[in-house]
């Protein structure tokens, strides 16, 4: 169902992102292309309209963005992307995943809480609408 994104998928990723975020915050094809060209960045796509991008540095990963088209929300796509991203991050050596989410994004906060993320910090006035970001953390199970 999910597949690893390549540079050929940047248009699709940008289109999904544009439906999920207001124009000032939507990422362009070029942003996705620049990110995916980095050796420590990976993206996943869900064919029903979801994408996630993560970066791994040493034993930590960061979810750079997660987007699900509005018509596909509440169907498990976000959860599937998070679970697969956690598996992928672990295979890349990460033991912890971090992300930022707007205090105003209640649906995303529920998604992340349901996946086991816990709040570890706050970044005041982080987003373009001046809302604060919550810094969330998920500890990954050790790989045997």
MOKA-V548351 format. One record per residue. N is the residue number from 1. RES is the residue in one small letter. OMEGA is omega in radians with two decimals (NA if undefined). Layout:
N|RES|OMEGA, N|RES|OMEGA
This chain:
1|x|3.08, 2|x|3.04, 3|x|-3.13, 4|x|-3.12, 5|x|3.05, 6|x|3.11, 7|x|3.11, 8|x|-3.11, 9|x|-3.04, 10|x|3.11, 11|x|3.14, 12|x|3.14, 13|x|3.13, 14|x|3.12, 15|x|3.09, 16|x|-3.11, 17|x|-3.12, 18|x|3.10, 19|x|-3.02, 20|x|-3.07, 21|x|3.05, 22|x|-3.06, 23|x|-3.10, 24|x|-3.07, 25|x|-3.11, 26|x|-3.13, 27|x|3.13, 28|x|3.04, 29|x|-3.11, 30|x|3.11, 31|x|3.11, 32|x|-3.14, 33|x|3.12, 34|x|-3.14, 35|x|-3.09, 36|x|3.12, 37|x|3.14, 38|x|-3.06, 39|x|-3.08, 40|x|-3.12, 41|x|3.10, 42|x|3.09, 43|x|3.07, 44|x|3.09, 45|x|2.99, 46|x|-3.06, 47|x|3.12, 48|x|3.06, 49|x|3.08, 50|x|3.10, 51|x|3.08, 52|x|3.13, 53|x|3.14, 54|x|3.12, 55|x|3.12, 56|x|3.04, 57|x|-3.07, 58|x|-3.10, 59|x|3.11, 60|x|3.05, 61|x|3.05, 62|x|3.01, 63|x|-3.10, 64|x|3.08, 65|x|3.02, 66|x|-3.12, 67|x|3.04, 68|x|3.14, 69|x|-3.10, 70|x|-3.12, 71|x|-3.12, 72|x|-3.09, 73|x|3.11, 74|x|3.10, 75|x|3.10, 76|x|-3.11, 77|x|3.12, 78|x|3.12, 79|x|3.13, 80|x|3.11, 81|x|3.13, 82|x|-3.12, 83|x|3.14, 84|x|3.10, 85|x|3.11, 86|x|3.10, 87|x|3.13, 88|x|3.12, 89|x|3.10, 90|x|3.13, 91|x|3.10, 92|x|3.05, 93|x|-3.12, 94|x|3.05, 95|x|-3.13, 96|x|3.06, 97|x|3.07, 98|x|3.00, 99|x|3.01, 100|x|3.09, 101|x|3.13, 102|x|3.07, 103|x|-3.11, 104|x|-3.08, 105|x|-3.05, 106|x|-3.13, 107|x|3.13, 108|x|3.11, 109|x|3.07, 110|x|3.12, 111|x|-3.09, 112|x|3.10, 113|x|3.11, 114|x|3.11, 115|x|3.07, 116|x|3.10, 117|x|3.10, 118|x|-3.13, 119|x|3.12, 120|x|3.14, 121|x|-3.11, 122|x|3.08, 123|x|-3.10, 124|x|3.03, 125|x|-3.01, 126|x|-3.01, 127|x|-3.08, 128|x|3.09, 129|x|3.12, 130|x|3.12, 131|x|3.09, 132|x|3.01, 133|x|2.95, 134|x|3.05, 135|x|-3.12, 136|x|-3.08, 137|x|3.03, 138|x|3.05, 139|x|-3.14, 140|x|3.09, 141|x|3.11, 142|x|3.08, 143|x|-3.14, 144|x|NA
